[in-house]
């Protein structure tokens, strides 16, 4: 069974840093487009970062310059390095995998909380 397992969340103060990890289990990692989403309380889910096939990482405007997404295919893991965190970054962060080979399937992690507060 395909699973996306997130880790690395927690409580940090504004200006702090946090690194999220997402391990893909039971899947061919390189056959998927990997992304990070987040959903803040009372808000809709939004795309944070994604790595398109053959392209550069795309970031939401709100996190550009502060977040960095990276991928380690050998470890079937993607990361989200978050720096200079702001209270507005408080949300549940979700790892997402979307298949590149039809039939396309989409998988979600369970989500991990990130709270930015003094």
VMD Tcl script that draws the C-alpha trace (Angstrom):
set ca {
  {0.00 0.00 0.00}
  {1.29 3.42 -0.91}
  {2.01 5.68 2.02}
  {3.46 9.13 2.41}
  {4.93 9.60 5.85}
  {5.63 13.14 7.00}
  {7.81 14.16 9.90}
  {9.59 17.18 11.30}
  {6.73 19.43 12.31}
  {6.34 21.18 15.60}
  {6.19 24.49 17.40}
  {8.65 27.24 16.54}
  {8.94 30.92 17.24}
  {8.64 33.52 14.51}
  {11.89 33.74 12.61}
  {12.74 30.16 13.38}
  {13.35 27.28 11.02}
  {11.92 23.84 10.55}
  {12.55 21.01 8.13}
  {9.78 18.70 7.02}
  {10.43 15.29 5.50}
  {8.17 13.04 3.47}
  {9.06 9.44 2.75}
  {7.24 7.61 0.00}
  {6.55 3.97 0.78}
  {5.30 1.36 -1.65}
  {5.70 3.54 -4.70}
  {8.14 4.23 -7.48}
  {9.23 7.61 -6.26}
  {10.52 8.95 -9.55}
  {7.23 8.18 -11.31}
  {5.47 10.82 -9.25}
  {5.33 14.57 -9.09}
  {5.94 15.52 -5.50}
  {4.42 18.56 -3.83}
  {3.82 20.15 -0.46}
  {0.47 21.63 0.45}
  {-0.76 23.28 3.60}
  {-4.07 24.15 5.16}
  {-4.40 26.77 7.84}
  {-7.37 26.87 10.23}
  {-10.36 28.34 8.44}
  {-8.50 28.48 5.15}
  {-8.51 26.42 1.99}
  {-5.71 24.07 1.17}
  {-3.00 25.71 -0.87}
  {0.00 24.59 -2.81}
  {3.27 25.47 -1.12}
  {5.82 23.98 -3.48}
  {6.02 21.47 -6.28}
  {8.66 19.97 -8.51}
  {7.30 19.70 -12.06}
  {8.76 17.12 -14.45}
  {11.93 18.48 -15.97}
  {11.41 21.89 -14.43}
  {12.50 24.04 -11.56}
  {10.71 23.99 -8.25}
  {7.66 26.21 -8.10}
  {6.79 28.02 -4.89}
  {3.80 29.91 -3.67}
  {4.51 33.63 -3.63}
  {3.99 33.73 0.11}
  {6.92 31.40 0.76}
  {9.37 32.35 -1.97}
  {12.79 33.08 -0.59}
  {11.96 31.42 2.71}
  {11.10 27.81 1.83}
  {13.15 25.34 -0.16}
  {11.85 22.05 -1.46}
  {14.27 19.31 -2.38}
  {14.12 15.68 -3.41}
  {16.32 12.69 -2.71}
  {15.24 9.93 -5.07}
  {17.65 7.41 -3.59}
  {15.88 7.75 -0.26}
  {12.39 8.22 -1.73}
  {12.18 11.40 0.29}
  {11.27 15.00 -0.30}
  {12.01 17.81 2.11}
  {10.68 21.23 2.83}
  {13.19 23.48 4.52}
  {11.33 26.38 6.09}
  {13.22 29.42 7.27}
  {12.24 32.78 8.70}
  {8.90 31.34 9.67}
  {5.96 33.64 10.21}
  {2.73 33.18 12.15}
  {0.95 32.98 8.80}
  {2.84 29.78 8.08}
  {0.93 28.01 10.83}
  {-0.92 25.15 9.17}
  {-1.13 21.44 8.67}
  {1.34 20.55 5.97}
  {0.65 17.69 3.60}
  {2.93 15.76 1.32}
  {1.43 14.92 -2.05}
  {2.41 12.54 -4.81}
  {0.78 12.53 -8.23}
  {1.55 9.81 -10.73}
  {3.12 10.72 -14.02}
  {2.13 7.50 -15.77}
  {-1.55 6.77 -16.52}
  {-3.74 5.84 -14.82}
  {-2.82 8.80 -12.68}
  {-3.19 8.36 -8.95}
  {-2.83 10.92 -6.20}
  {-1.61 10.15 -2.71}
  {-1.61 12.24 0.43}
  {0.23 12.06 3.67}
  {-1.72 12.32 6.89}
  {-0.47 15.83 7.46}
  {1.84 17.30 10.04}
  {1.30 20.39 12.15}
  {3.52 23.42 12.02}
  {2.79 26.13 14.55}
  {4.62 29.43 14.50}
  {3.97 31.35 17.68}
  {5.78 33.32 20.34}
}
mol new
graphics top color blue
foreach p $ca { graphics top sphere $p radius 0.5 }
foreach p [lrange $ca 0 end-1] q [lrange $ca 1 end] { graphics top cylinder $p $q radius 0.2 }
display resetview
